[in-house]
């Protein structure tokens, strides 16, 4: 059967299978957060780092790994990344403390950062025809969305019968299947580029991003004095500015910032950051709402989230077709406007009585954000030639991961801030218990375990009421941000030619 399929499509199959576990790992954790929070007694800040260290570290590593892939070959780096990812998944599943889980997630990020740019770079190198490339990127987006759709369902089913670590352990058998396929299907010889590889520049980028995010979390979460949080955040911003200055002066920069001078690439990057951030933030917020507030099991929460994930799986091929039919500018901007309307509708909806309205809004949100993400990919990859495929692919993947990380951070700290000012606590709690319980709904449940039944029940009910009102404010704010982004995209893509 494989002999009649053109080799380029077999290569696409191999890299999509390699990409699948990376995507599953990102969404499967959203369902597992309440379970691991209670099992490890993790604080709100630790939970945010458990989730955030993966996309943020990947965002800093993707650019140098994309450059390294161009130097040593995509096949070699892809196989190495798959091996590291499988090993890190095993370590994460067995982690006994939040700190060790964060460390294992950091190792997962190292493996994922090797996989992501190789996938996009290989697609760019393999498909020269623009129409076929759009179709290939659409299929890639579909697999990514399908993996995201499977993540909550798989996670919910596993957590229904096993401990939270099974959400990570599922990656190990996937890797054992994918690695031989990649080894056999990808060509063993490929063009590589010469030049130096400067990983220390990546250290500067990572240190800047992590310092900035830590400062934001510390300031809003009150885990450090305000002057310390501001100092760390400003230090991170200074490191990022130093990285940009270094890239502008370097003869062989790690990140080719000249690519940002092309409006289509700039629009694609902005869309990727904001749309992926909105999707990650909404999914995490919804997973907590369903389990903490509505008392659903992980499996029930996964089933409830099917519309947003299943509809997102359709966005890839739909975006590829519509961009040729209607033009990239119209598809990109309208997808963001409709996604903003869906978010606003969800902010005003009653999740306790969803009816048909909530599933339809979730499906509309998943579809339009997926279309927006695929449109951003088409805008970026169609604006570079094949020799820049690795750099553009790593830049795009960086935007996805940075968006996810920042989305989770900003959603998390905003939600915690509103929650702490909204929750009404009982007067008979100690000051220490009150401070702990007010940080997040996860902390509220942890504190409630140490209280007597009537007091514990009253605290949990207060937490549920505060979270419901907090998440409505959060979703409406995200809707306004997406609507504003659509106007930016219209402006940046104003010179994009219309299809004939």
C-alpha positions in Angstrom: 0.0 0.0 0.0 2.8 2.4 0.9 4.5 1.9 -2.5 1.7 3.8 -4.2 1.7 6.8 -1.8 4.1 9.6 -2.8 7.1 9.7 -0.4 6.4 13.3 0.7 3.0 12.3 2.2 4.6 9.4 4.0 7.1 11.8 5.5 4.2 14.0 6.5 2.7 11.0 8.3 5.9 10.3 10.2 6.4 13.9 11.5 2.7 14.3 12.4 2.9 11.1 14.5 6.0 12.5 16.1 4.2 15.8 16.9 1.1 14.1 18.4 2.5 13.2 21.9 3.8 16.7 22.4 0.3 18.1 21.8 -1.4 15.4 23.9 0.9 16.2 26.8 -0.1 19.9 26.8 -3.8 19.3 27.1 -3.8 16.2 29.2 -2.3 18.1 32.1 -5.2 20.6 32.2 -7.6 17.8 33.3 -5.0 16.4 35.7 -4.4 19.7 37.5 -7.1 19.4 40.3 -6.0 15.8 41.0 -2.2 16.5 41.2 -2.9 19.7 43.2 -4.6 17.7 45.9 -2.2 14.7 45.7 1.0 16.7 46.0 -0.6 19.6 48.1 0.8 22.0 45.5 0.2 25.7 46.0 -1.3 27.9 43.3 2.2 29.2 42.4 3.6 25.6 42.1 0.7 24.6 39.9 1.3 27.5 37.6 5.0 26.5 37.3 4.1 22.9 36.8 2.0 23.9 33.8 4.1 26.9 32.7 7.7 25.6 32.8 7.0 23.4 29.8 5.8 26.0 27.2 8.1 28.8 28.5 11.2 26.7 28.5 10.3 25.4 25.1 9.7 28.9 23.8 13.3 29.7 24.7 14.8 26.5 23.3 12.9 26.3 20.0 14.9 28.9 18.2 18.3 27.4 19.0 17.0 23.9 18.3 15.6 25.1 15.0 19.0 26.4 14.1 20.7 23.2 15.3 18.3 21.2 13.2 19.5 23.1 10.1 23.1 22.4 11.1 23.0 18.6 12.0 19.8 17.5 10.2 16.2 17.3 11.2 16.0 13.5 11.4 18.8 13.2 13.9 17.5 15.9 16.2 13.9 14.6 15.9 14.9 11.1 17.0 16.9 12.5 19.9 14.0 14.7 21.0 11.6 11.7 20.9 13.9 9.7 23.2 14.3 12.5 25.7 10.6 13.2 25.7 9.8 9.6 26.5 12.3 9.4 29.3 11.0 12.7 30.8 7.4 11.4 30.7 8.4 8.5 32.8 10.2 10.7 35.4 7.2 13.1 35.5 4.8 10.2 36.1 6.8 9.1 39.2 7.6 12.5 40.6 6.8 12.5 44.4 6.9 16.3 44.9 5.9 19.5 43.0 9.6 20.5 42.7 10.6 17.2 41.1 7.5 17.4 38.8 8.6 20.8 37.7 12.1 19.5 36.9 10.7 16.6 34.9 8.5 19.0 33.0 11.6 21.1 32.2 13.2 17.9 30.7 10.0 17.3 28.7 10.4 20.8 27.3 13.9 20.0 26.2 12.6 17.0 24.2 9.6 18.9 22.9 11.8 21.8 21.7 13.8 19.3 19.6 10.6 17.9 18.0 8.6 21.0 17.2 10.9 22.9 14.8 11.9 19.7 13.0 8.3 18.9 12.2 7.6 22.3 10.6 11.0 22.5 9.0 10.5 19.1 7.4 7.1 20.0 6.1 8.5 23.2 4.6 11.4 21.4 2.9 9.2 18.5 1.7 6.4 20.5 0.1 7.5 23.1 -2.5 4.0 23.6 -4.1 2.2 26.3 -2.3 -1.2 24.6 -2.5 0.2 21.3 -1.3 2.0 23.1 1.5 -1.2 24.7 2.7 -2.9 21.3 2.7 0.0 19.7 4.5 0.0 22.5 7.1 -3.8 22.1 7.4 -3.3 18.3 8.1 -0.6 19.1 10.6 -3.0 21.5 12.3 -5.7 18.8 12.3 -3.4 16.3 14.0 -2.4 18.9 16.5 -6.0 19.7 17.3 -7.0 16.0 17.3 -4.2 15.4 19.8 -5.5 18.2 21.9 -9.0 16.8 21.7 -7.8 13.3 22.7 -5.8 14.8 25.6 -8.6 15.6 28.0 -10.5 12.4 27.1 -7.5 10.2 27.6 -6.5 12.1 30.8 -10.1 11.9 32.1 -10.3 8.1 31.4 -6.9 7.5 33.1 -7.6 9.6 36.2 -11.0 7.8 36.5 -9.1 4.6 37.4 -5.4 5.5 38.0 -3.3 8.1 39.8 -2.5 11.5 38.2 0.9 10.2 37.0 -0.8 8.0 34.4 -1.4 11.2 32.4 2.3 11.4 31.8 2.9 7.7 31.6 0.7 7.4 28.5 3.5 9.1 26.4 5.9 6.2 26.9 4.1 3.6 24.7 3.3 6.3 22.1 7.1 7.0 21.8 7.9 3.3 21.5 5.6 3.3 18.4 6.5 6.6 16.9 10.4 6.4 17.1 10.7 3.3 14.8 8.3 4.9 12.2 10.3 8.1 12.2 13.6 6.1 11.9 12.3 4.2 8.9 10.3 6.8 7.0 12.5 10.0 7.1 15.3 10.2 4.6 18.7 9.6 6.1 20.5 12.2 4.0 19.4 15.8 3.9 20.8 19.3 3.2 22.4 21.0 6.2 23.7 24.5 6.6 27.1 25.6 7.9 27.8 28.1 10.6 28.2 28.3 14.4 25.7 27.3 17.0 25.5 29.6 20.0 23.4 27.9 22.8 24.5 30.6 25.3 22.3 33.1 23.4 19.4 30.8 24.2 20.3 30.9 27.9 20.0 34.7 27.8 16.5 34.4 26.1 15.3 31.7 28.6 16.6 33.6 31.7 14.9 36.8 30.5 11.5 35.0 29.9 11.5 33.1 33.1 12.6 36.1 35.2 9.8 38.2 33.6 7.2 35.6 34.2 8.4 34.9 37.8 8.2 38.6 38.5 4.6 38.8 37.2 3.5 35.7 39.2 5.2 36.9 42.4 3.7 40.4 42.1 0.1 39.2 41.6 0.4 36.1 43.8 2.1 38.1 46.7 4.6 35.3 47.1 7.4 37.8 47.3 7.6 41.5 48.5 6.5 43.8 45.7 9.9 45.4 45.3 11.5 42.0 44.7 8.9 41.0 42.2 9.3 44.2 40.2 13.1 44.0 40.3 13.0 40.4 39.0 10.5 41.4 36.2 12.6 44.4 35.2 15.8 42.2 35.2 14.0 39.8 32.9 12.9 42.6 30.6 16.5 43.9 30.5 17.8 40.4 29.6 15.3 40.2 26.7 16.3 43.6 25.4 20.0 42.5 25.6 19.1 39.4 23.6 17.4 41.5 20.9 20.3 43.9 20.7 22.7 41.0 20.4 20.7 39.4 17.6 20.7 42.7 15.7 24.5 43.0 15.9 25.5 39.3 15.5 26.8 38.3 12.0 25.0 35.0 12.4 22.1 35.7 14.8 20.3 32.9 16.6 17.0 34.5 15.7 16.7 36.4 12.4 14.8 39.4 13.5 14.7 40.7 10.0 11.9 38.3 9.4 9.7 40.5 11.5 10.0 43.2 8.9 7.6 41.2 6.7 4.0 42.2 7.7 2.6 38.7 7.0 5.2 37.1 9.3 4.6 39.7 12.0 0.8 39.2 11.8 1.3 35.4 11.9 3.5 35.6 15.0 1.0 37.9 16.9 -1.9 35.7 16.0 -0.1 32.6 17.1 0.8 34.1 20.5 -2.6 35.5 21.3 -4.7 32.7 19.8 -2.7 29.9 21.5 -2.6 31.9 24.7 -6.4 32.3 24.7 -7.0 28.6 23.9 -4.6 27.4 26.6 -6.0 29.8 29.2 -9.6 29.0 28.4 -9.0 25.2 28.5 -7.3 25.4 31.9 -9.9 27.7 33.4 -12.7 25.4 32.0 -11.1 22.3 33.4 -10.9 23.8 36.9 -14.5 25.2 36.7 -15.8 21.7 35.7 -14.0 19.8 38.5 -13.7 22.3 41.4 -17.0 24.1 40.9 -19.4 21.7 39.2 -17.9 18.6 41.0 -17.5 16.6 37.7 -15.0 13.7 37.6 -12.0 14.1 35.3 -13.7 11.9 32.7 -16.9 13.9 32.8 -14.8 17.1 32.4 -13.0 15.6 29.4 -16.4 14.7 27.8 -17.7 18.2 28.5 -14.7 19.7 26.7 -15.2 17.5 23.6 -16.9 20.3 21.5 -14.0 22.8 21.8 -11.4 20.1 20.9 -13.3 18.2 18.3 -14.2 21.5 16.4 -10.5 22.6 16.7 -9.6 19.4 14.8 -11.6 20.7 11.8 -9.9 24.1 11.7 -6.7 23.1 9.9 -8.1 21.9 6.6 -10.9 24.5 6.7 -8.4 27.3 7.1 -6.2 25.9 4.2 -9.3 25.8 1.9 -10.7 29.2 2.9 -7.4 31.0 2.6 -7.3 30.1 -1.1 -11.0 30.8 -1.6 -11.4 34.1 0.4 -7.9 35.3 1.1 -5.7 35.0 4.2 -6.6 38.5 5.5 -10.4 37.8 5.6 -10.0 34.3 7.1 -7.5 35.4 9.8 -9.4 38.5 10.9 -12.9 37.0 10.8 -11.8 33.9 12.7 -10.6 36.2 15.6 -13.8 38.3 15.6 -16.0 35.2 15.8 -13.8 33.6 18.5 -14.2 36.9 20.5 -18.0 36.7 20.2 -17.9 33.0 21.3 -15.8 33.9 24.4 -18.2 36.7 25.3 -21.1 34.3 25.0 -19.3 31.8 27.3 -18.6 34.5 29.8 -22.4 35.2 30.1 -23.4 31.5 30.1 -24.5 29.3 33.0 -22.3 26.2 33.0 -24.6 24.5 35.5 -27.4 24.5 32.8 -25.4 24.4 29.6 -28.2 23.2 27.3 -27.2 23.5 23.6 -25.8 27.0 23.9 -22.6 26.2 25.8 -21.5 23.2 23.6 -22.2 25.3 20.5 -20.2 28.2 21.8 -17.3 25.9 22.8 -17.3 24.3 19.3 -17.4 27.7 17.7 -14.5 28.9 19.8 -12.4 25.8 19.1 -13.1 26.0 15.3 -12.3 29.7 14.9 -9.2 29.7 17.1 -7.9 26.6 15.2 -8.5 28.4 11.9 -6.7 31.4 13.2 -3.7 29.4 14.3 -3.5 27.6 10.9 -3.9 30.9 9.1 -0.9 32.2 11.1 1.1 29.2 10.0 0.2 29.7 6.4 1.2 33.4 6.6 4.6 32.7 8.2 5.6 29.6 6.1 4.5 31.1 2.8 6.6 34.2 3.4 10.0 32.4 3.5 11.9 30.2 1.1 12.9 26.7 1.8 16.3 27.6 3.1 14.7 29.6 5.9 12.1 26.8 6.8 13.9 25.7 10.0 14.3 29.3 11.3 10.7 30.2 10.4 9.3 26.9 11.8 11.2 27.4 15.1 10.0 31.0 15.3 6.3 29.9 14.7 6.6 27.1 17.3 8.2 29.6 19.7 5.1 31.9 19.2 2.8 29.0 20.0 4.6 28.0 23.2 5.2 31.5 24.3 1.6 32.2 23.8 0.5 29.1 25.8 2.9 30.0 28.6 1.9 33.6 28.8 -1.7 32.7 28.4 -1.6 30.3 31.3 0.4 32.9 33.3 -1.8 35.9 32.6 -5.1 33.9 32.9 -3.7 32.3 36.2 -2.5 35.4 37.9 -5.6 37.4 36.7 -7.9 34.7 38.0 -6.1 34.4 41.3 -6.1 38.2 41.8 -9.9 38.5 41.1 -10.6 35.3 43.1 -8.7 36.5 46.2 -10.7 39.8 46.2 -14.0 38.0 45.5 -14.1 35.1 47.9 -16.0 35.6 51.2 -14.3 33.7 54.0 -15.7 32.6 57.3 -14.7 34.6 60.4 -13.7 31.6 62.4 -10.7 30.7 60.3 -7.1 31.6 61.4 -5.3 34.4 59.5 -2.9 31.8 58.0 -5.7 29.6 56.8 -7.6 32.6 55.3 -4.5 33.8 53.4 -3.8 30.3 52.0 -7.5 29.6 51.1 -7.8 33.0 49.3 -5.0 32.4 46.8 -6.8 30.1 44.4 -9.6 27.5 44.3 -7.0 24.7 44.5 -5.6 26.2 47.7 -9.2 26.6 49.0 -9.7 22.8 48.6 -6.3 22.0 50.2 -7.2 24.1 53.3 -10.7 22.6 53.4 -9.2 19.1 53.9 -7.9 20.2 57.3 -11.2 21.7 58.6 -14.2 20.2 60.2 -17.1 19.2 57.9 -19.5 22.1 58.3 -16.6 24.6 58.1 -15.0 22.8 55.1 -18.3 22.7 53.2 -18.9 26.4 53.8 -15.4 27.3 52.6 -15.7 25.2 49.4 -19.1 26.8 48.6 -17.6 30.2 49.0 -14.7 29.2 46.7 -17.2 27.9 44.0 -19.1 31.2 44.1 -15.9 33.3 43.8 -14.5 31.2 41.0 -17.6 31.4 38.9 -17.8 35.2 39.0 -14.0 35.4 38.5 -13.9 33.3 35.4 -16.7 35.3 33.8 -14.6 38.5 34.1 -11.6 36.6 32.7 -13.4 35.3 29.6 -14.9 38.7 28.8 -11.4 40.3 29.0 -10.0 37.7 26.7 -12.8 38.3 24.2 -11.9 42.0 24.1 -8.3 41.2 23.5 -9.1 38.9 20.5 -11.4 41.6 19.0 -8.6 44.1 19.2 -6.2 41.6 17.7 -8.4 41.2 14.7 -8.0 44.9 13.9 -4.3 44.6 14.1 -4.3 41.6 11.7 -6.5 43.5 9.2 -3.9 46.3 9.2 -0.8 44.1 8.9 -2.3 42.0 6.0 -3.7 45.0 4.1 -1.2 44.4 1.2 -1.8 40.7 1.0 -2.9 39.8 -2.5 -6.4 38.4 -2.9 -6.8 34.9 -4.5 -7.6 34.8 -8.2 
